[in-house]
Amino acid sequence: MRKLTAMLTVGALALSVGACGKKNGSGSSDKELVYTSSWGADEPQGKLIKSIADDFTTATGTKVDLKFVGRKGTDTLPTEMNAGQGPDLFDTSTDSVGAFVAQNLAEPLDDVLDMEVPGEGKKVRDVLPDSVQKASTDKDHVRFMAHTVISTAVWYDASKHAGLAPRTWKEFIAYLDEAKKDGRTPLGQDGTVNFYNAYWFYSALVRSEGAGSLSALGKDPAAWDKPAVLVAARKVEQLADGGYFQKDFMATKYPAAQDAWAQGEYDLNLNGTWLAAETGPKLAKGTEVASFQLPAGGKNSVEVGTLGWGVNAKGHNLETAKEFLAFALQKKYEEKISGTAHNIPARPDVPAPGYLAGVQKDVAEAKYTHRTYDDMAADKNWWNNVFLPLDDQLLSGKIDAATFVKTGKKKAADYLASKG
């Protein structure tokens, strides 16, 4: 799960579809859907997709030509789609859908919201909450249908720290100081994963200020002058200077830190909702995984990202593809997102696994929400080549908060000028 999302954040379109597999050209019929999936056939999600496709064929008579190409089978997808040879259906997510929209390859799916979920007497819009619909929507249209919610939280072992939930940054730091005093390592960080390092500044800023506050930094140099940016940077500086991470954390290679957290060597790990499932085999006996939101104050916005299905705007079976989406959102399939894939279902009427119940509740009760990385990662050149290296300098303690802000403003101005 982490690997799937990670590749998206570096602009690889990793949740999209691969190019290998049958071409959706003149040879396809109205009774066939071409679906290329970036999941592996043996992954829980892959097995679920196969079962949905088989059931759809049984129910409708429509054959689903399903190919599993994995994470790396994606490079030529936009080219094939533009040539009219791409699949009807593909896997996508909050992070990657913008690239398809920019090339007019993501079919608007607003009409799917008014389609009935088979056998339930409900429309799709009735089973997907507003936050999930919003995470799957650009400024104009719904662009994909979600089956899974992803988010970010601070993870801990409730068997050792029952009810841990600092509500303010001061309380959070007090906990870290107490852990250090007791001889524990408060925070584990896989510091060679730069988009994991970015969680700290991103969460501190966007949870406080809400959607748009991080993405603005790559669009307007003046956005760096807002007081909240310096406040968030100072929080990260405080972590860097406080000695709260493990020794040489910036050189720690994934998954060493999260595995050590799973073994109880570190108290906390700021990470995605896939962490518990990913570290499951390595969790120390008796571990009770739980989470809390990084305390930031202000709006206390909660990240809501989604994984789901997109429809190729240049495909040959658009209406049938949309019927598939409504079919796939049946409760019995969403229950497998929770019970088999161990993720948070897009449908809130399906309980998440116990260790994700806290995040599911946070999402459901949030007054304000934002998408993964506040959509900043959509501009992959800014994200990968400018922002992430600068953020690494801040978290590593190589620069202080004031320098981070000053440098960020200049880099934003230079970057925008280079784009003309």
N, C-alpha and C positions, 0 to 999 in steps of 0.2 A: 504494500500500500504506500509506504513512504517513497519507495523507488518510483512508483507511478507518478505521484505528485511532484517529487523532486525534479524529474525531467521536464515537467511542465514549467516549473518556475525558472528554469534556465532557458526557456524559449524553444524547447525542442519539439513542441507539439506532441508530447509523448502520450497524451491521452487520446490522440486522434487515431486515425486508422492507417494501417500500412498500405503500401502500394501493391504488394503481391497478392495474388488471388485472382478470381475471375473478373474480367472487365465487365462493367455494366453498360454495354453498348447495344447495338441493334439486335443482338441475339437474345436479349432478355424479354420475357413475356410479362403480361399484366398480372400473371399469377405466380410471379417469382420476385422475391426481394433479395438483393445482394447486401450482405452485412459483413463488414470486416471489422474485427475487434482487436483492440490493443491489449486485452487481457490474454493470459495464457489459458489454454484449454483445460489444464489441470488445476488452475486456481479456483477458489470457491466462486468468484464472480463469473469465471468462464463456464463453469459447470451450470451455474444458474442461468446464464444467457442461453446455453444450449437447451436447457429444459424449457425455457420460455419459447424459443424458436420452434421446438418440436410440438409444444402445446398449441402454438399459433397455427402451425400447419394442420394439425388435427382439427382445430376449431373452424378454420376458414378455408382450408384447401390450398392455401398459398404456400408454396415451397420457399424456404429461407436458405439461400446459399450462404452459409456461415463459414468464414475463414478467421482463424486466430493467428495473428501475425506477431504478437508480442510488442514490447515497448519500442523496439528499434525499426519496426517496419512502417515507418511513417514519412520518410524523407520526400517521396515524390507524390504524396497524396494531393496537395493542392494542384499540381500540374495535371494529374489524371482527372481530377474533378473538373478543372477548367476545360479540359478536352472532351468532357462528356463521357468519360470512361470510369468514373469513380463509383463507389458503392452507393446504395440508397441510404443506408444507415451506417453511422460510425459512432464510436465512443468519444466523448469530449468532456469538458469540465469548465468551471468558472474561469480558470487560468488561460485556457487555450481557445475558447470560442471566439474571442475578439479577432484573432488572426483569420478565421474563416469568414467572419462578418465583413472584414475589411476587403476581402476578395469576392464578396457577394456569393459565398458558397454555403452559407448557413440559412436554410429555409426558415422563415418566420413560422412559429408554431402556436400563435395565439389561439387559433381555432381548435387546437387539441384540448385546450382547457375546457371547452364546452362539449367535448366528447364524453360519452359514458364509459365508466370502468365496467367491463363485462361482469354481470352477475352481482353487482353491488348496489345498483340503483342510485349511484352517485356520479357526478361529473368529476373530471380530473381536477378542476379548480377546487372542488370540495375536499379532496384528499391531500392536496399539497398546500401547506401554509403560505402566507404572504411572504415570509422571509425566504423560503425556498424558491418561490416564483421570482422574487426580486433578484436573487443570486444567479438565476438562470436567464436574466433579461438584460438587454442593452438599452440604450436610450429610446429605442423604437419598438422592439418586439421581444417576445419570448423566443429564445434561440435554441434551447435544448430542454429536454425533460429529465429531471433529476431522479435518480434512484437512491443516492447516498448523500448524506451531509458530512462535511469535514469541517473541522475547526481547530483552534489552538488553545491550549490550557497549560497550567503548571501541574505536573503529576507527582504524586507522593504515595507512600505506603500508609494506608489508614490503620493498619494493625499496629504501627509504631507511633503514628501521629494522628490519632483519632480527631476528626472534626476540624482539621487544620483549614482555616479559611481567613487569612488576613484581609481586612477590608480597606486598609489604607497602605500607602507606600511606607509610612513610618512603621506600621505593624509588621510589614514584610521584612524590612531591614532588621527590625528587632529580633525576628525569628532567625534570620541568617546569622546575626551576631551571637545569639544564644547557642546555635548549632556549632559555631566555631569555638566558642568558649568550652563547649562540652567535648571538643576534640573531633567533631564530625566535619565532613566536607559538605557544605550546604547545597552547592549547585554542580551538576555534571553537564559538560558542554562538549559536543563533538566539533571542535573549533575549526577543523578543516572544511566543514560544510558551511559555506558563507551564507546561504539562505536560511540556515538554522540560526546562525549568529544574528541575522537581521530580525529575528522574532522579538528581541528585547526592545530595540528602538521602535520598531513598528508597533508592537503591542502597547508600549508606554504612550506613544503619541496618538494612535488611532482610537484606542479604547477611551482615551480622554476627550479627544476632539471630534471623533466621528469620521464617517466616510468622506473621502476626498482630501483629508489633511496630509496623508503621506504622498499620494499620487501628485498633489500640487507641487511638491518639491522638484519634480522633474519637468514641470510645465511653466513655472513662473519663479524666477530668482527671488522675487519679493516675498514669496511664501516662506523662505528661510528666516525672514525677519520676525515672524510671528513669535511671541513670547513662549508659546507652548512647545515650539520646536526645541528651544534651548532647555526648557524644563525637562523634556523627555531625554534629551542628550545628557543632561546632568545626572539623571537617574542611571543611565548606562555607565557614565563615568564613575559614579559611586560604586557600581558593581565591579568595574574593572580595578578600581583602587582598593576595594575592600578585601581582596583575597578570598572571595567566596567560592570561586571555581577551583577545580582540581589543579594541581601543579601542571604547568605547560599545557594548559587546556587548548590553546590555539593550535597546537601541533597534534592534538588528539584526532585520530582518524576514525571516522564512522565504521562500525557501530560501537567502538570501544567504550565511549562514555555512557551511552544509553544501556549497554549491557551491564556496565558496572553499577548504574542506577538500579537496574533490575535485580542485581545481586545484593542491593542494600548498601553499597559503598558510598553513595551520594544520596542526600535527602530528596532533592527536587530535580526535575528535568522539564524545561519549557519545550513543548513539542506538539506535534499534531495528534489527532484522535486515533491514528493508527499505532501509536506507541505501544500500548499494552498488547495488542495482537502480535505486533512485530517482535516484541521481546518475550512473548509468552513462554516459550520453552526454557528461557533462561531466568525467569522470575524465581527468586528465592522462595522456598517452601513457606506457606502461610502469608505471603504478600497479598494485601488487599489494595488493589490499584484504585485510586480516587484522584480527584482533581479540583482545582479552583482557578478562577480567572485572575490573571495578573492584576493586582489592584492599581488603578490609575486615576480614579476619580472622574470628574467631569461627566460625560455622557455614559460612561461605562458600556460603550458599544461592544457587541459580541460578534466575532467573526463567524460568518456563515458562507462557506464554500460548498459547491455541489459537484458531484460526478454524475454523469448521465449519458443520454443518447442524443445525437444530432441527426438531422436529415439533410442530405445533400441537395441544395437548391437546384442543381443541374442533373439530378437523378431522373430516372424514368418512371418511378412508381411512388410519387410523393404521397398520394392519398392513402395508399396501402401502407406505406411506411408510418404515416400518422396513426393509422388504425393499430399498428403494432405497438406504438408507444402507449396508447390508452390500455391496450391489452396487458402490457408488461407492468403496469402500475397496480395490478391487483394485489390485494393485501397478502395473499399467500406467497407471492414472490418477494414482497418487501420483508416478510418475516424471515426469509432466508438471508437477506442483507444483514439482519441482526444475528440470527442464530447460527448461520453457517459462515458468512463472511466476517462476522464480528465487527460490524460498523454501524453507524447511526443511520437508520432508514430515513428516506426523505419524507415518508408519511409519519406524522407524529402520533397516529393511533396505533403504531407498532412500537412497542418498547425497545429501547436500545439494550445491549448487554449491560449488566449491572455496573461495570466499571466506567461505562460511558453515560450512565443515567444522569450524572451531574451536568455534563455538557449538553445533553439533550434538553435538560430543564433550563439551562442558561439560555439556550437558543430560543426555546419556547417563550420564555418570560422577558426576553430582551426588549427594551423600549427602542433601542437603536442597534442597528446591525451594519456590518460592512463586509465586503468580499475579501477573499484571500489576498494578503499583501496590499489591500486597498487598490487593487488593479495596477499597481506600479509596475509589476513584472511584465505587463503587456508590452511595454516598450523595452524589448530585450537588450538593446544596445545601452540604454541608460542604466537599466537594472544591473546587468552583468558587468559592464565595463566601467561604470562610473560610481553608482551608488553602493553596490556591495563591497568593493575594495575600500571605499571611504568608511563604511560602517565597520568593517573589520579593524580598521585603525582605531576607531573609537572603543570598540569592545576590548581590544587587546591592550588598551592603555597607551598606545603610541601617540595619540593626540588627545587633548582635553575637549570638553563639550564646546567651548567657545571657538576653538580652532575647527572643530567639526562643522559648526554652523557657518563660519566665515568661508571655509574651503568649499563647503557644499553650495553656497550661494554663487561663488565664482565658477565652480564647475558646471552648475546649471546654466549660467549665462553663456559660458563657452560652448556647452553642448548645443543649446538652442541656436546659437549663432552659426555653428557648424552645419546645422540642418537647413539654414537659409530661411 
